[in-house]
Amino acid sequence: MDDAEMATWLPTIRFVQLLPQVLDRALKRETGLNHAHYAILVTLAGGGNGAGDRGDVVSMTELARIAGLSRSRLSHALDSLEERGWVERTSCSSDKRTLSAALTPAGRELLRSAAPVHVEQIRELVLDPLSDVERDQLGAILSKLIPGVTAAL
């Protein structure tokens, strides 16, 4: 890479490595929930990621894709969430071999308490330091990059 490319790449990689750690630490401290589990709960609640507005049941394959986890890592995370009573797994009505997951009422309540912590951190670390124009630019840039990264998975 040339100097200009490195000047773009180094802060980018540093940011994407540090942000999940900071978000994870804050969620754990305030709610006892780690960031990966929070992402799963948000997805199951229908947080704009393909599940319906009321938090439809999501298949394991779709949940792994949306949450960006391997099937194995997702399975371990769901074991933990299910043990705590926040998620329930069921067989799909059309194919008993296909498992799905859904939030329980307790999981929905935990998500309600964790969301303000997460939103505050996102605003503080990502949104507030940027102007409206910069936020639009960041959104446009990331929207342009995500398809290539997603396709490479």
C-alpha positions as YAML, in Angstrom:
chain: A
units: angstrom
residues:
- id: 1
  name: MET
  ca: [0.00, 0.00, 0.00]
- id: 2
  name: ASP
  ca: [1.14, 3.52, -0.64]
- id: 3
  name: ASP
  ca: [1.14, 6.21, 2.06]
- id: 4
  name: ALA
  ca: [-2.33, 7.53, 1.15]
- id: 5
  name: GLU
  ca: [-3.84, 4.04, 1.29]
- id: 6
  name: MET
  ca: [-2.17, 3.35, 4.63]
- id: 7
  name: ALA
  ca: [-3.45, 6.67, 5.99]
- id: 8
  name: THR
  ca: [-6.98, 5.43, 5.24]
- id: 9
  name: TRP
  ca: [-6.52, 1.79, 6.16]
- id: 10
  name: LEU
  ca: [-4.78, 2.06, 9.56]
- id: 11
  name: PRO
  ca: [-7.45, 4.17, 11.31]
- id: 12
  name: THR
  ca: [-10.17, 2.02, 9.68]
- id: 13
  name: ILE
  ca: [-8.77, -1.25, 11.00]
- id: 14
  name: ARG
  ca: [-8.10, 0.27, 14.41]
- id: 15
  name: PHE
  ca: [-11.68, 1.52, 14.63]
- id: 16
  name: VAL
  ca: [-13.30, -1.77, 13.58]
- id: 17
  name: GLN
  ca: [-11.15, -3.65, 16.09]
- id: 18
  name: LEU
  ca: [-11.77, -1.31, 19.02]
- id: 19
  name: LEU
  ca: [-15.47, -0.48, 18.64]
- id: 20
  name: PRO
  ca: [-16.82, -3.99, 19.36]
- id: 21
  name: GLN
  ca: [-14.57, -4.22, 22.44]
- id: 22
  name: VAL
  ca: [-15.84, -0.90, 23.82]
- id: 23
  name: LEU
  ca: [-19.48, -1.76, 23.09]
- id: 24
  name: ASP
  ca: [-19.03, -5.18, 24.67]
- id: 25
  name: ARG
  ca: [-17.45, -3.73, 27.82]
- id: 26
  name: ALA
  ca: [-20.20, -1.15, 28.32]
- id: 27
  name: LEU
  ca: [-23.01, -3.65, 27.79]
- id: 28
  name: LYS
  ca: [-21.42, -6.17, 30.16]
- id: 29
  name: ARG
  ca: [-20.86, -3.54, 32.84]
- id: 30
  name: GLU
  ca: [-24.37, -2.08, 32.63]
- id: 31
  name: THR
  ca: [-26.51, -5.12, 31.78]
- id: 32
  name: GLY
  ca: [-24.37, -8.29, 32.05]
- id: 33
  name: LEU
  ca: [-24.97, -8.92, 28.35]
- id: 34
  name: ASN
  ca: [-22.17, -9.15, 25.81]
- id: 35
  name: HIS
  ca: [-22.35, -7.44, 22.42]
- id: 36
  name: ALA
  ca: [-22.70, -10.66, 20.39]
- id: 37
  name: HIS
  ca: [-25.69, -11.72, 22.50]
- id: 38
  name: TYR
  ca: [-27.17, -8.23, 22.20]
- id: 39
  name: ALA
  ca: [-26.89, -8.43, 18.40]
- id: 40
  name: ILE
  ca: [-28.74, -11.76, 18.41]
- id: 41
  name: LEU
  ca: [-31.52, -10.39, 20.64]
- id: 42
  name: VAL
  ca: [-31.91, -7.29, 18.44]
- id: 43
  name: THR
  ca: [-32.13, -9.48, 15.35]
- id: 44
  name: LEU
  ca: [-34.78, -11.69, 16.97]
- id: 45
  name: ALA
  ca: [-36.71, -8.59, 18.03]
- id: 46
  name: GLY
  ca: [-36.92, -7.52, 14.39]
- id: 47
  name: GLY
  ca: [-34.44, -4.68, 14.62]
- id: 48
  name: GLY
  ca: [-34.63, -3.88, 10.92]
- id: 49
  name: ASN
  ca: [-32.70, -6.97, 9.89]
- id: 50
  name: GLY
  ca: [-35.22, -9.16, 8.19]
- id: 51
  name: ALA
  ca: [-37.37, -10.28, 11.09]
- id: 52
  name: GLY
  ca: [-40.80, -8.77, 11.25]
- id: 53
  name: ASP
  ca: [-41.75, -5.76, 13.34]
- id: 54
  name: ARG
  ca: [-43.13, -7.94, 16.09]
- id: 55
  name: GLY
  ca: [-40.01, -10.13, 16.26]
- id: 56
  name: ASP
  ca: [-40.93, -13.09, 14.07]
- id: 57
  name: VAL
  ca: [-39.21, -16.42, 14.56]
- id: 58
  name: VAL
  ca: [-35.91, -16.45, 12.66]
- id: 59
  name: SER
  ca: [-34.24, -19.57, 11.26]
- id: 60
  name: MET
  ca: [-30.75, -20.46, 12.48]
- id: 61
  name: THR
  ca: [-29.30, -19.97, 9.00]
- id: 62
  name: GLU
  ca: [-30.81, -16.52, 8.65]
- id: 63
  name: LEU
  ca: [-29.86, -15.54, 12.20]
- id: 64
  name: ALA
  ca: [-26.23, -16.60, 11.66]
- id: 65
  name: ARG
  ca: [-26.12, -14.60, 8.42]
- id: 66
  name: ILE
  ca: [-27.64, -11.46, 9.94]
- id: 67
  name: ALA
  ca: [-25.61, -11.61, 13.17]
- id: 68
  name: GLY
  ca: [-22.39, -12.36, 11.26]
- id: 69
  name: LEU
  ca: [-21.64, -15.51, 13.26]
- id: 70
  name: SER
  ca: [-20.63, -19.01, 12.26]
- id: 71
  name: ARG
  ca: [-23.30, -21.63, 12.86]
- id: 72
  name: SER
  ca: [-21.16, -23.12, 15.65]
- id: 73
  name: ARG
  ca: [-20.64, -19.78, 17.43]
- id: 74
  name: LEU
  ca: [-24.34, -18.98, 17.03]
- id: 75
  name: SER
  ca: [-25.28, -22.34, 18.53]
- id: 76
  name: HIS
  ca: [-23.12, -21.71, 21.61]
- id: 77
  name: ALA
  ca: [-24.53, -18.19, 22.00]
- id: 78
  name: LEU
  ca: [-28.09, -19.48, 21.71]
- id: 79
  name: ASP
  ca: [-27.36, -22.19, 24.30]
- id: 80
  name: SER
  ca: [-26.34, -19.44, 26.74]
- id: 81
  name: LEU
  ca: [-29.32, -17.22, 25.88]
- id: 82
  name: GLU
  ca: [-31.73, -20.15, 26.15]
- id: 83
  name: GLU
  ca: [-30.31, -21.23, 29.54]
- id: 84
  name: ARG
  ca: [-31.01, -17.73, 30.84]
- id: 85
  name: GLY
  ca: [-34.58, -17.83, 29.52]
- id: 86
  name: TRP
  ca: [-34.12, -15.05, 26.96]
- id: 87
  name: VAL
  ca: [-34.51, -17.13, 23.77]
- id: 88
  name: GLU
  ca: [-36.37, -20.28, 22.83]
- id: 89
  name: ARG
  ca: [-35.59, -22.62, 19.96]
- id: 90
  name: THR
  ca: [-38.29, -24.48, 18.11]
- id: 91
  name: SER
  ca: [-38.57, -26.77, 15.13]
- id: 92
  name: CYS
  ca: [-39.89, -25.21, 11.95]
- id: 93
  name: SER
  ca: [-43.49, -26.28, 11.30]
- id: 94
  name: SER
  ca: [-42.77, -27.20, 7.67]
- id: 95
  name: ASP
  ca: [-39.45, -29.03, 8.30]
- id: 96
  name: LYS
  ca: [-38.87, -30.50, 11.76]
- id: 97
  name: ARG
  ca: [-35.10, -30.68, 11.07]
- id: 98
  name: THR
  ca: [-34.89, -26.88, 10.75]
- id: 99
  name: LEU
  ca: [-34.54, -24.98, 14.00]
- id: 100
  name: SER
  ca: [-35.72, -21.45, 14.58]
- id: 101
  name: ALA
  ca: [-35.25, -19.03, 17.46]
- id: 102
  name: ALA
  ca: [-37.51, -16.44, 19.05]
- id: 103
  name: LEU
  ca: [-37.27, -13.99, 21.93]
- id: 104
  name: THR
  ca: [-39.05, -14.85, 25.15]
- id: 105
  name: PRO
  ca: [-40.82, -12.11, 27.14]
- id: 106
  name: ALA
  ca: [-37.80, -12.07, 29.49]
- id: 107
  name: GLY
  ca: [-35.48, -11.63, 26.50]
- id: 108
  name: ARG
  ca: [-37.58, -8.76, 25.21]
- id: 109
  name: GLU
  ca: [-37.44, -7.09, 28.64]
- id: 110
  name: LEU
  ca: [-33.65, -7.53, 28.84]
- id: 111
  name: LEU
  ca: [-33.32, -5.98, 25.38]
- id: 112
  name: ARG
  ca: [-35.45, -3.02, 26.50]
- id: 113
  name: SER
  ca: [-33.07, -2.39, 29.39]
- id: 114
  name: ALA
  ca: [-29.90, -2.90, 27.31]
- id: 115
  name: ALA
  ca: [-30.91, -0.79, 24.29]
- id: 116
  name: PRO
  ca: [-30.44, 2.63, 25.94]
- id: 117
  name: VAL
  ca: [-26.90, 1.68, 27.02]
- id: 118
  name: HIS
  ca: [-26.05, 0.56, 23.50]
- id: 119
  name: VAL
  ca: [-27.64, 3.59, 21.82]
- id: 120
  name: GLU
  ca: [-25.84, 5.98, 24.19]
- id: 121
  name: GLN
  ca: [-22.50, 4.39, 23.31]
- id: 122
  name: ILE
  ca: [-23.20, 4.49, 19.56]
- id: 123
  name: ARG
  ca: [-24.13, 8.15, 19.76]
- id: 124
  name: GLU
  ca: [-21.13, 9.03, 21.92]
- id: 125
  name: LEU
  ca: [-18.54, 7.09, 19.91]
- id: 126
  name: VAL
  ca: [-19.82, 7.22, 16.33]
- id: 127
  name: LEU
  ca: [-22.65, 9.64, 15.66]
- id: 128
  name: ASP
  ca: [-22.09, 12.71, 17.85]
- id: 129
  name: PRO
  ca: [-18.49, 13.42, 16.77]
- id: 130
  name: LEU
  ca: [-19.69, 13.66, 13.14]
- id: 131
  name: SER
  ca: [-21.62, 16.41, 11.42]
- id: 132
  name: ASP
  ca: [-24.84, 15.53, 9.61]
- id: 133
  name: VAL
  ca: [-22.94, 15.59, 6.31]
- id: 134
  name: GLU
  ca: [-20.21, 13.31, 7.69]
- id: 135
  name: ARG
  ca: [-22.81, 10.86, 9.02]
- id: 136
  name: ASP
  ca: [-24.41, 10.73, 5.57]
- id: 137
  name: GLN
  ca: [-20.98, 10.19, 4.03]
- id: 138
  name: LEU
  ca: [-20.09, 7.44, 6.49]
- id: 139
  name: GLY
  ca: [-23.40, 5.69, 5.82]
- id: 140
  name: ALA
  ca: [-22.89, 5.94, 2.06]
- id: 141
  name: ILE
  ca: [-19.30, 4.67, 2.28]
- id: 142
  name: LEU
  ca: [-20.20, 1.71, 4.48]
- id: 143
  name: SER
  ca: [-23.22, 0.87, 2.32]
- id: 144
  name: LYS
  ca: [-20.88, 0.75, -0.64]
- id: 145
  name: LEU
  ca: [-18.37, -1.53, 1.15]
- id: 146
  name: ILE
  ca: [-20.74, -3.96, 2.91]
- id: 147
  name: PRO
  ca: [-21.83, -5.90, -0.20]
- id: 148
  name: GLY
  ca: [-18.24, -6.85, -1.05]
- id: 149
  name: VAL
  ca: [-17.50, -7.91, 2.51]
- id: 150
  name: THR
  ca: [-20.77, -9.84, 2.75]
- id: 151
  name: ALA
  ca: [-20.08, -11.61, -0.55]
- id: 152
  name: ALA
  ca: [-16.63, -12.65, 0.70]
- id: 153
  name: LEU
  ca: [-18.07, -14.48, 3.75]
...
